[in-house]
């Protein structure tokens, strides 16, 4: 497995990961290559979008880190990082998310991000467990979401 920064040419590959998650019932939001480009790769608040690929070049998963700014759609505290992790279902449970997070932590440190938030659907037990295994702590809850935060050292 190789992890590298995603670039605009990767939009279709990242979208295929999201489409596989939709098909598997693990994602409800629609996606397209244009959405991936604007939301994950070229977003104005994007710090890093890391892509994991296998030895054949197939995209296995990606992790996005944005800087929270005033008016962000998640209500994340200004200056925090906002993380999103998306792993192709056929590549799950192989350590990809943890490996991606090592890259994300380094990007957070080099961009003076002191805290990272993961806003997770309350019914998404695998994601809640994944972020907890990385050291994220629950700090807010609603009927629909759980906010977990990670203190970057």
C-alpha positions in Angstrom: 0.0 0.0 0.0 1.1 3.5 -0.8 -0.3 6.7 0.7 0.1 10.0 -1.2 -1.6 13.3 -1.5 -4.7 13.2 -3.7 -4.7 15.5 -6.7 -7.4 16.6 -9.2 -6.7 13.6 -11.4 -7.8 11.4 -8.5 -11.4 12.8 -8.3 -13.0 9.8 -10.2 -11.1 7.3 -8.1 -12.1 8.9 -4.8 -15.7 9.1 -6.1 -15.6 5.4 -6.8 -14.8 4.8 -3.1 -17.8 6.9 -2.1 -20.0 5.1 -4.6 -19.0 1.7 -3.2 -19.8 3.0 0.3 -23.3 4.2 -1.0 -23.9 0.8 -2.6 -22.9 -1.0 0.7 -25.4 1.2 2.6 -22.5 2.9 4.5 -23.0 6.4 3.1 -26.2 8.3 2.3 -24.9 11.5 0.7 -24.7 11.4 -3.1 -21.3 11.9 -4.7 -19.7 12.7 -8.1 -16.2 13.5 -9.2 -17.1 17.2 -9.2 -18.3 16.9 -5.5 -15.0 15.1 -4.6 -12.9 17.7 -6.2 -14.7 20.6 -4.6 -15.3 19.0 -1.2 -12.1 17.0 -0.6 -9.3 17.8 -3.0 -9.6 21.5 -3.9 -11.7 22.9 -1.1 -10.4 26.3 0.0 -10.0 25.2 3.6 -8.4 21.9 2.7 -5.1 21.1 4.5 -4.6 17.6 3.1 -6.4 14.8 1.4 -4.4 11.6 1.6 -5.1 8.7 -0.8 -4.2 5.0 -0.1 -3.6 2.9 -3.2 -2.7 -0.7 -3.6 0.2 -2.1 -5.7 -2.0 -2.0 -8.8 -2.9 1.6 -8.3 -6.5 1.0 -7.2 -7.8 3.6 -4.7 -8.6 1.9 -1.4 -9.4 4.8 0.8 -8.8 8.4 1.6 -8.8 10.8 4.5 -9.5 14.5 4.4 -8.3 17.2 6.8 -9.8 20.8 6.6 -9.3 23.8 8.7 -12.5 24.8 10.5 -13.4 28.4 9.6 -16.3 30.6 10.6 -19.6 29.3 9.3 -18.3 25.8 8.5 -21.2 23.4 8.0 -20.3 21.2 10.9 -20.3 23.8 13.7 -16.7 22.8 14.4 -14.7 25.3 16.5 -12.7 27.8 14.4 -9.1 26.7 14.0 -9.8 23.1 14.7 -9.2 20.4 12.0 -12.2 18.6 10.4 -11.5 15.0 9.5 -13.3 12.6 7.2 -12.3 9.0 6.5 -13.6 6.9 3.6 -12.4 3.3 3.1 -13.7 1.1 0.2 -15.7 -1.7 1.9 -13.6 -4.4 0.3 -10.5 -2.8 1.8 -11.9 -2.4 5.4 -10.2 -3.8 8.5 -6.7 -3.7 7.0 -5.3 -0.8 8.9 -5.8 1.7 6.1 -7.6 4.3 8.3 -4.9 4.1 11.0 -2.1 4.5 8.3 -3.9 7.4 6.8 -4.3 9.0 10.2 -0.5 9.0 10.7 -0.3 11.3 7.6 -3.2 13.4 8.8 -1.6 13.9 12.3 1.6 15.1 10.7 -0.3 17.5 8.5 -2.2 18.8 11.5 1.0 19.4 13.5 2.7 21.2 10.6 -0.4 23.4 10.2 -0.7 24.3 13.9 -4.0 22.4 14.3 -4.3 21.6 18.0 -7.6 19.7 17.9 -9.3 17.6 15.2 -13.0 16.9 15.1 -14.8 13.9 13.6 -18.6 14.4 13.3 -20.1 10.9 12.9 -23.6 9.7 12.4 -24.8 8.4 15.7 -25.9 5.1 14.1 -22.5 4.5 12.5 -21.0 2.1 15.1 -17.9 1.1 13.0 -16.9 4.7 12.5 -17.5 5.6 16.2 -15.3 2.6 17.2 -12.6 3.5 14.6 -12.2 7.0 15.8 -12.2 5.9 19.5 -9.4 3.4 18.7 -7.3 6.4 17.4 -7.8 8.2 20.7 -10.7 10.5 19.7 -13.0 11.4 22.7 -16.7 12.1 22.6 -17.3 15.7 23.5 -20.8 16.4 22.0 -23.9 14.4 21.0 -27.2 15.0 19.3 -29.9 12.6 18.2 -28.2 12.4 14.8 -24.5 12.8 15.4 -21.6 12.3 17.8 -18.7 14.7 17.8 -15.4 13.2 18.7 -12.2 15.2 19.2 -8.5 14.4 19.1 -5.9 16.6 20.8 -2.9 16.9 18.5 0.4 16.9 20.4 
